[in-house]
Amino acid sequence: MTTIIYQDSDLLLLNKPAGIDSQDTDIIAASIPELSGKELLPVHRLDQRVSGLILFALNKESLVILNNAFQNRQVQKQYLAVVNVCPPKPQDTLVHWLLKDASRSKSKAFNKEIKNSKKAELKYTLLKSSEKYHLLQIELFTGRFHQIRAQLAAIGSPIVGDVKYGYKRTIPDGSIFLQSSHLAFLHPTSGQQLSFQIEMPEQWHKYGL
């Protein structure tokens, strides 16, 4: 169920469950009575199979300001991910060059720049491990297509449920264990610093995390 985390006259922050397309604003608005009649303007996107925080502007002026903040790396974005192959280091910064294959809706990570590739950078930290699974906190420094999925797969740690990037099987509900868990940014009109954090999905606790 999609829930409202924060709302004012300029912006809306939602906690989106996996399975909903973050660009399908009509379906999102229709699912929450308080949003009836509002035009939601996506500031960024989450893959359909990814859950968590998703930000919308409620007017064009705020959209321009928030888009610029994302493009200029003035927004702090953190994710949680579950993998079943522990990364080689408990903490590391990953730098790859991603090449998007639009025909397969997939990105491939390379260790050096190649033609038409884009630099991708993130930092991961191992938070917790169970017998078979490992919880990572991820801070994004760039916003590339399928960046986290491709970069973790490139180091041999694909996200649980993500068969497109090498995990062995799907999750029954079709999700992957990747969540947008933290967003911090300046309010587009007041300039106030806003920071939001949500708990990881309840389903993940079944994996000992």
N, C-alpha and C positions, 0 to 999 in steps of 0.2 A: 504493500500500500504506500503510495506517495504521500509524504507529509510535509507540511510547511515548517521550516526552521526559523525563517525570518521574513518579514514583509513590511514594506512601507510604500510610499507613493512613487518611489523611484526604482526599487529592485525587489526581487523575490528570490529566496534561497530555499530549495527543496531537497529533501532526502528521497532520492529515486531508487526504487527496487530494481534489481536486474530483470530484464525482459521488456522494458519500456524504452522506446526510442526517444532520446532526449530532444530530438529535432521535431518530433510530432507533437507540437504544442497544443493542438486542438484536443487530442486525446488526454494529455496531461491536464489541461484546464477543465475538461469535462469530468474528470475523475475527482475533482475537489470543488465542492459547492461554493466556497469562498472566492474562487477564481472565475466564476461565471461572468462572461462578458469582457474579461480582461484579455488584452493582447500581450502574449508572452514573447519577448525578443531574446533568443538564445545568445548568451555572451560567449560560451564555450560549449563543448559537447562531451558526452560520455558515451562510450560504446554501449550498444543495447544490452549486452550481457554483463555490464559493469554496474555496480550499485553505488549510491552515495550522493554527495553534495553536488548540486548543479545550480548554476546561477543564471537568472534571467533579468533583463532590464524591463521596466514597465513603460518607458518612453524613449524616444529616439535620442534625446540629449544624453541620457544616462548610458544608453548603449554605446555611443561614440566614446565616452570617457572610459567606460569599463573595458571596451575593446582595446583602447590604447594602453590601458594598464596591463592587460594580459600580454599584448605584443611587446611591451617594454620591460617585461619581467618584473613588474611591480606587484604581482600577486603571488603569495606564497601558497603552493599547492603540495599537499602531502596525501599519500595513499597508503593503504594497507594491502598486502598481498600474502597469500599462502602458497608455498611451494613444497614439494615433497623431496626435492634434492637440495640440501643446504648449500648455499653459495660458498665458494672457497675461502672467503674472508668474512668475519663478523660484521665488517663495515667497509664500504668501498664506494668510490665514484666511478661510474661507468661512462665511457665516451665511445660512441659508435657513429657511423654514418649510415643512415637509413635510406633505403631505396624502396619506394612504394610501387607495388604491382597492382594497379587499379583493377585489372581483369580478375585477379584472385582476391581482391580486398585484403591485401596482406603487405606487410613491410618486412624487408630482409636487412639484417644488421651486418655491416662490414667494419673491420678494424681500421680501415683507412678510407680516405675519401675516394669515391669513384664518380663517374659522370652522372649527373642529375641527383646525386644523393644529398641528404641534409644532415648536418651534425645534430646528434642527440646526446643529451647529458642528464644523468640522474645520480642521486646518492641513495644507497640503501643501507639500512641498519637492521641487524637481526635482533628482534625483540624477545622472541620466545620460541622454544622448540618442544614438541611432544615426541613420542617414539618414532613417528613417521613423517611429521609435518613441521613446517617452520614458518613463523610469522615475521614478515618483513615490513618495516616502515620505509616508505620511499618518498623522497623529495625531488620534484621535477624542476629542472632548470630550463628545459625547452619543452615545447608542446607538439611533438610529431605524431603522425598517424600510427596508432598501435605501439607507441614508443615503449611503454613499460613491458608490454607483452613480448615484443621483439627483443628487447635488450636482456631481459631475464632469460629468455630462451637461448640467447647467444652465449650465455655463460653456463648453460646446462641446467638451468633451474626454471623450467616452464611453470606457469601458474596452474594451480589445480583446476581441472575442468577445461583447460584451454587446448583442445586437440589441434586447433589450427596451428599452434606454435609448439607442438610436440608432446603435450601431456597425453597419457595413454588412454584415457577414457573421459566421457562426458559426465557431468553432474546431472542427476535426474530432472532437475528443474531448468536445465539449460544454462545456468549461470556459470561464470568463472569467478574464482575467489580473489577478486580485485575490487577495492572500494575506495572511492574518493572520500577521505575521512576528515580532511582539514582544509579550510580556506581562510586566508587573511588578506584583507585589501582595504583601501581607503574608500569611504562612501563617496559616490560620484558628485554629490552636491554639498554635503556638510564638511567633507574632508576628514571625518572621524575614522579612526582605525577600527575596523571590524574584524573579529576573529571567531571562527566557529569550528567546533570539533564534535564528531559523533562517535558512538561506540561501534565496534565491529559487529557484523550481522550475527544474530543468535545462532544461526546454522553452523557457524564456524566452531563454536564451542564443542560440537560433537566430534571434532577432530583433535580434541585434547588441548585446545588453545584458549 
